[in-house]
Amino acid sequence: MKNVYYLINLVIFVFLLSSCIKNERSNAVIHEKEERPKKSAPAVLGSEKLNFKKTFTGKINKREDVVVNLSAKEGKVKGFAVIKKSGKRIPIEGEIDEQGHLEAKALFETGFKQIVKADIQNGQLSGGIIDPKNERTDSVSLKETFIGTPDKDIQWVKDPGLNDNGFKQILWLQNRFDPHMNDSLVAITVNTEYVYTCPKPVRAVLGYYSTMAGADYSASDGDPNTNYSGFKNLLIDALDFEFQGSEKQIRFLTGWFKKEPKLLKQINNGYFVSYGSSWFRQFDSINMKYEGDSIIVNFSYFDCDMNKSDRWEIIGTGKFRVDGDMIRLIEQKADTVRVAAIPQMAVSK
């Protein structure tokens, strides 16, 4: 009996000892977690330094006037540099950090990208453009220009009438004076007086072309979809479609092109923006003639693929026939007319 008694006491002692050891280990883990230094908080997703739309003006090498439009989202930067003398657009794509250090690639000509390294601080963009072939650096000194991005208010442009060929000018490039910058620059202009009040068949045809390329600026309400619906631009504003892919736009265009399945597929499946993606299109001109039941559209747009370092220009014509409450596409042709290579700017030695 004594052996049984001692055995029971031994089992109880071992059990209590095991419980104490477990509690000590648990307490040690708790203290370790409490004393472990906290990791630094990640960058705020909504930081103004990583999310912005800014316009800068100034000079490269102190003599080449440029305008730079940049759009950043979570530190990813995309946009354009516009050479004011020629109106040529240089796509830009890169990244910026919380300290304002910008590093990007600029597509100056087909197949050739230069490196942009600059700092954006206190309303200034300062740095250089580096030629990777010979490491030559062109200085960049720009100041931010506070120009509001069009939202609900339309930029009203008086109807200039017909051109020499009898076509109505819908969209064109114009050397325009900007009072905010106290200077002139080449900019896209939309005939808002006519487009905003045009007949419904014309609005439908122009609405179809608004899905084909962008028009000057790209702004979105919230996060745009992967097919770039959700974006707005000058042509979308003038057509009063709210934004790309809006219910208002889709319903209107579907009603007029209900017998054109190929056009409906394009209208519903994807859009192109002025900037903000690696592959984008932007209109240079749209001219239109509307006589009887016939609508003819001459158009041209600038096309760029940053991933392939390629850029070109397209010119085309579309012919449509109004058939009651429907529109038929009779013919559409588009050709690549030239590779839009941008010559390198003069460099001071």
C-alpha positions as CSV (number, residue, x, y, z in Angstrom):
1,M,0.0,0.0,0.0
2,K,2.9,2.3,0.9
3,N,4.3,1.8,-2.6
4,V,1.0,2.7,-4.2
5,Y,0.7,5.8,-2.0
6,Y,4.2,7.0,-2.9
7,L,3.5,6.3,-6.6
8,I,0.3,8.5,-6.5
9,N,2.2,11.3,-4.8
10,L,5.0,11.1,-7.4
11,V,2.5,11.4,-10.3
12,I,0.8,14.4,-8.7
13,F,4.2,16.1,-8.1
14,V,5.3,15.5,-11.8
15,F,1.9,17.0,-13.0
16,L,2.3,20.1,-10.9
17,L,5.9,20.6,-11.9
18,S,4.9,20.3,-15.6
19,S,2.2,22.9,-15.2
20,C,4.6,25.3,-13.6
21,I,7.1,24.9,-16.4
22,K,4.3,25.5,-19.0
23,N,3.2,28.7,-17.2
24,E,6.7,30.0,-17.1
25,R,7.2,29.4,-20.8
26,S,3.8,31.1,-21.5
27,N,4.8,34.1,-19.4
28,A,8.1,34.3,-21.2
29,V,6.5,34.4,-24.6
30,I,4.1,37.1,-23.4
31,H,6.9,39.3,-22.1
32,E,8.9,38.6,-25.3
33,K,6.0,39.9,-27.4
34,E,5.5,42.9,-25.2
35,E,9.2,43.8,-25.3
36,R,9.8,43.2,-29.0
37,P,10.2,46.5,-30.8
38,K,7.4,47.5,-33.1
39,K,8.1,47.7,-36.8
40,S,7.9,51.1,-38.4
41,A,4.5,51.8,-40.0
42,P,4.4,51.5,-43.8
43,A,3.8,54.6,-46.0
44,V,0.3,55.8,-45.9
45,L,-1.6,54.7,-48.9
46,G,-3.3,58.0,-49.3
47,S,-0.1,60.1,-48.9
48,E,-0.2,63.3,-51.0
49,K,3.5,62.7,-51.8
50,L,2.6,59.4,-53.5
51,N,-0.8,60.4,-55.0
52,F,-1.1,63.6,-57.0
53,K,-1.7,65.3,-60.3
54,K,0.7,68.1,-61.0
55,T,1.7,70.4,-63.8
56,F,5.2,71.9,-64.1
57,T,6.6,74.4,-66.5
58,G,10.2,75.6,-67.2
59,K,13.2,74.8,-69.2
60,I,15.6,72.0,-70.1
61,N,19.2,73.1,-70.4
62,K,17.9,76.6,-69.5
63,R,16.5,77.2,-73.0
64,E,14.1,74.4,-74.2
65,D,10.6,75.4,-72.9
66,V,8.6,72.4,-71.7
67,V,5.4,71.6,-69.8
68,V,5.3,68.4,-67.7
69,N,2.1,66.8,-66.6
70,L,2.5,64.0,-64.0
71,S,0.0,61.8,-62.3
72,A,1.0,59.6,-59.3
73,K,-0.8,56.7,-57.6
74,E,0.8,54.9,-54.7
75,G,4.1,56.1,-55.9
76,K,3.7,55.0,-59.5
77,V,4.2,58.0,-61.8
78,K,3.1,58.4,-65.4
79,G,2.5,61.4,-67.6
80,F,3.8,63.6,-70.5
81,A,6.4,66.3,-71.2
82,V,5.3,68.7,-73.9
83,I,7.9,70.6,-75.9
84,K,6.2,73.9,-76.3
85,K,7.9,75.0,-79.5
86,S,6.9,71.9,-81.5
87,G,4.0,70.5,-79.4
88,K,5.6,67.1,-79.3
89,R,4.7,64.9,-76.4
90,I,7.2,62.7,-74.5
91,P,5.7,59.9,-72.5
92,I,7.1,59.5,-68.9
93,E,6.8,56.5,-66.6
94,G,8.5,55.8,-63.3
95,E,8.3,56.0,-59.4
96,I,8.5,58.6,-56.6
97,D,9.1,58.0,-52.9
98,E,8.0,59.8,-49.8
99,Q,11.0,62.1,-49.9
100,G,10.0,63.4,-53.4
101,H,12.8,61.5,-55.3
102,L,11.6,60.8,-58.8
103,E,13.2,58.3,-61.1
104,A,11.5,57.6,-64.5
105,K,12.0,56.8,-68.1
106,A,11.2,59.2,-70.9
107,L,10.6,58.0,-74.4
108,F,12.2,60.6,-76.6
109,E,12.3,58.6,-79.7
110,T,11.3,55.1,-80.9
111,G,13.2,52.4,-79.2
112,F,15.2,54.8,-77.0
113,K,14.5,55.8,-73.4
114,Q,16.3,58.4,-71.3
115,I,16.5,58.4,-67.6
116,V,14.9,61.2,-65.5
117,K,16.2,61.7,-62.0
118,A,14.8,64.7,-60.1
119,D,13.4,65.9,-56.8
120,I,9.9,67.3,-56.4
121,Q,9.9,69.6,-53.4
122,N,8.3,73.0,-52.5
123,G,6.6,73.3,-55.8
124,Q,9.7,72.7,-57.9
125,L,11.0,69.8,-60.0
126,S,14.8,69.9,-60.3
127,G,17.2,67.3,-61.6
128,G,18.4,66.0,-64.9
129,I,17.7,63.8,-68.0
130,I,20.4,61.2,-68.5
131,D,21.4,59.7,-71.8
132,P,22.2,56.0,-71.0
133,K,24.4,55.8,-74.1
134,N,27.0,58.4,-73.1
135,E,25.8,59.4,-69.6
136,R,25.3,63.0,-70.7
137,T,23.0,64.9,-68.5
138,D,20.6,67.7,-69.5
139,S,19.6,69.9,-66.6
140,V,15.9,70.3,-65.7
141,S,14.4,73.2,-63.7
142,L,10.6,73.4,-63.5
143,K,8.1,75.1,-61.3
144,E,4.6,73.8,-60.4
145,T,1.7,75.6,-62.1
146,F,-1.6,75.3,-60.3
147,I,-4.0,74.6,-63.1
148,G,-7.3,72.9,-62.1
149,T,-8.2,69.7,-63.8
150,P,-11.6,70.0,-65.6
151,D,-14.3,68.3,-63.5
152,K,-18.0,69.3,-63.8
153,D,-17.4,72.6,-65.5
154,I,-16.9,72.4,-69.2
155,Q,-14.1,74.4,-70.9
156,W,-16.4,76.3,-73.3
157,V,-14.9,76.8,-76.8
158,K,-16.8,78.8,-79.4
159,D,-17.7,76.8,-82.6
160,P,-15.1,77.9,-85.3
161,G,-17.4,76.7,-88.1
162,L,-16.3,74.7,-91.1
163,N,-12.8,74.2,-92.4
164,D,-11.8,74.7,-96.0
165,N,-13.0,71.2,-96.9
166,G,-16.4,71.8,-95.5
167,F,-15.8,69.7,-92.3
168,K,-16.9,70.7,-88.8
169,Q,-13.8,70.9,-86.5
170,I,-14.5,68.8,-83.5
171,L,-11.0,68.4,-81.9
172,W,-7.7,70.0,-82.9
173,L,-4.3,71.1,-81.6
174,Q,-4.0,74.8,-81.0
175,N,-1.3,77.2,-79.7
176,R,-3.2,78.6,-76.8
177,F,-2.3,81.3,-74.3
178,D,-2.7,80.2,-70.7
179,P,-3.1,83.0,-68.2
180,H,-2.1,80.7,-65.3
181,M,1.3,80.3,-66.9
182,N,1.4,83.6,-68.6
183,D,2.6,81.8,-71.7
184,S,1.3,79.9,-74.7
185,L,1.5,76.2,-75.4
186,V,0.2,73.6,-77.9
187,A,-2.9,72.0,-76.4
188,I,-5.9,69.9,-77.4
189,T,-9.0,71.9,-78.0
190,V,-12.6,70.5,-78.2
191,N,-15.4,72.4,-80.0
192,T,-17.6,72.2,-76.9
193,E,-20.2,74.7,-78.2
194,Y,-21.1,72.3,-81.0
195,V,-20.4,69.0,-79.3
196,Y,-22.5,69.7,-76.2
197,T,-25.5,70.7,-78.3
198,C,-25.0,68.5,-81.4
199,P,-27.8,66.3,-82.9
200,K,-28.2,62.8,-81.3
201,P,-26.8,60.9,-84.3
202,V,-23.7,63.0,-84.3
203,R,-23.3,62.6,-80.5
204,A,-23.5,58.8,-81.0
205,V,-20.8,58.8,-83.6
206,L,-18.5,61.1,-81.6
207,G,-19.3,58.9,-78.5
208,Y,-18.0,55.9,-80.4
209,Y,-14.8,57.7,-81.2
210,S,-14.5,58.8,-77.6
211,T,-13.8,55.1,-76.8
212,M,-11.0,55.0,-79.3
213,A,-8.5,57.4,-77.8
214,G,-8.1,60.0,-75.1
215,A,-8.4,63.7,-75.2
216,D,-6.0,65.8,-73.2
217,Y,-6.4,64.8,-69.6
218,S,-7.2,61.6,-67.7
219,A,-9.0,61.9,-64.3
220,S,-11.0,59.2,-62.6
221,D,-13.6,59.1,-59.8
222,G,-12.3,56.4,-57.5
223,D,-10.3,53.5,-58.9
224,P,-10.8,52.9,-62.7
225,N,-11.4,49.4,-63.9
226,T,-8.7,47.4,-65.7
227,N,-10.2,48.3,-69.1
228,Y,-9.7,52.0,-68.2
229,S,-13.4,52.7,-67.7
230,G,-14.0,55.3,-65.1
231,F,-11.8,57.9,-66.8
232,K,-12.9,61.3,-68.0
233,N,-11.4,63.7,-70.6
234,L,-12.3,66.8,-72.6
235,L,-14.3,64.9,-75.3
236,I,-16.2,62.9,-72.6
237,D,-17.0,66.2,-70.8
238,A,-18.3,67.9,-74.0
239,L,-20.5,64.8,-74.8
240,D,-21.9,64.9,-71.2
241,F,-21.1,61.1,-70.7
242,E,-19.8,61.6,-67.1
243,F,-16.9,59.2,-67.6
244,Q,-15.7,56.3,-69.8
245,G,-17.9,53.2,-69.4
246,S,-20.7,55.1,-67.5
247,E,-24.2,53.7,-67.7
248,K,-25.2,56.9,-69.4
249,Q,-22.6,56.4,-72.2
250,I,-23.2,52.7,-72.7
251,R,-26.9,53.0,-72.8
252,F,-26.8,55.8,-75.3
253,L,-24.3,54.2,-77.7
254,T,-25.9,50.7,-77.4
255,G,-29.2,52.2,-78.5
256,W,-27.8,53.8,-81.6
257,F,-25.4,51.0,-82.6
258,K,-27.7,48.0,-81.8
259,K,-27.2,46.5,-85.2
260,E,-23.4,46.9,-85.2
261,P,-22.0,44.0,-83.0
262,K,-18.3,44.8,-83.7
263,L,-18.7,48.4,-82.6
264,L,-20.7,47.3,-79.5
265,K,-17.9,44.9,-78.6
266,Q,-15.4,47.7,-78.7
267,I,-17.7,50.1,-76.8
268,N,-18.2,47.6,-74.0
269,N,-14.8,45.9,-73.8
270,G,-12.2,48.7,-73.4
271,Y,-11.1,52.3,-73.7
272,F,-7.9,54.3,-74.1
273,V,-6.7,57.1,-72.0
274,S,-4.5,60.1,-72.6
275,Y,-1.9,59.0,-70.1
276,G,-1.8,56.8,-67.0
277,S,-1.0,53.5,-68.7
278,S,1.9,51.9,-70.5
279,W,-0.1,51.8,-73.7
280,F,-2.2,54.8,-74.6
281,R,-3.7,56.9,-77.4
282,Q,-4.4,60.6,-77.7
283,F,-6.3,62.4,-80.4
284,D,-4.6,65.0,-82.5
285,S,-7.6,65.9,-84.7
286,I,-11.3,65.0,-85.4
287,N,-13.2,66.6,-88.2
288,M,-16.8,65.7,-89.2
289,K,-19.3,66.3,-92.0
290,Y,-23.0,65.6,-91.4
291,E,-25.2,65.9,-94.5
292,G,-28.6,64.2,-94.9
293,D,-28.2,60.7,-93.5
294,S,-24.5,60.6,-94.0
295,I,-21.8,61.2,-91.3
296,I,-18.1,61.2,-92.3
297,V,-15.3,61.5,-89.7
298,N,-11.7,62.2,-90.4
299,F,-9.5,61.5,-87.4
300,S,-5.8,61.1,-86.3
301,Y,-4.3,60.0,-83.0
302,F,-0.9,59.6,-81.4
303,D,-0.2,56.0,-80.2
304,C,2.5,54.9,-77.8
305,D,3.6,51.6,-76.3
306,M,6.0,52.3,-73.4
307,N,6.8,48.6,-72.9
308,K,8.1,48.3,-76.4
309,S,9.6,51.8,-76.6
310,D,7.4,52.4,-79.7
311,R,5.3,55.4,-80.8
312,W,3.5,56.1,-84.0
313,E,0.6,58.2,-85.5
314,I,-2.6,56.9,-87.1
315,I,-4.8,58.7,-89.6
316,G,-8.2,57.3,-90.6
317,T,-11.7,57.9,-92.0
318,G,-15.1,56.5,-90.9
319,K,-18.3,56.6,-92.9
320,F,-21.7,56.1,-91.2
321,R,-25.3,56.2,-92.3
322,V,-28.2,57.3,-90.1
323,D,-31.1,54.8,-90.4
324,G,-34.0,56.1,-88.4
325,D,-33.1,55.5,-84.7
326,M,-30.0,53.5,-85.7
327,I,-26.6,54.2,-87.1
328,R,-24.8,51.9,-89.5
329,L,-21.0,51.8,-90.0
330,I,-20.5,51.8,-93.8
331,E,-16.7,51.8,-93.9
332,Q,-13.7,52.7,-91.7
333,K,-10.1,52.8,-92.7
334,A,-7.0,53.7,-90.7
335,D,-3.3,53.7,-91.6
336,T,0.0,54.2,-89.9
337,V,1.2,57.3,-91.6
338,R,4.6,57.7,-89.9
339,V,6.6,56.8,-86.9
340,A,6.4,59.8,-84.6
341,A,10.0,59.8,-83.5
342,I,10.9,62.9,-81.4
343,P,14.4,64.3,-82.2
344,Q,16.6,64.9,-79.2
345,M,16.7,68.4,-77.9
346,A,19.7,70.6,-78.3
347,V,22.3,70.0,-75.6
348,S,24.6,72.6,-74.2
349,K,28.3,71.5,-74.2
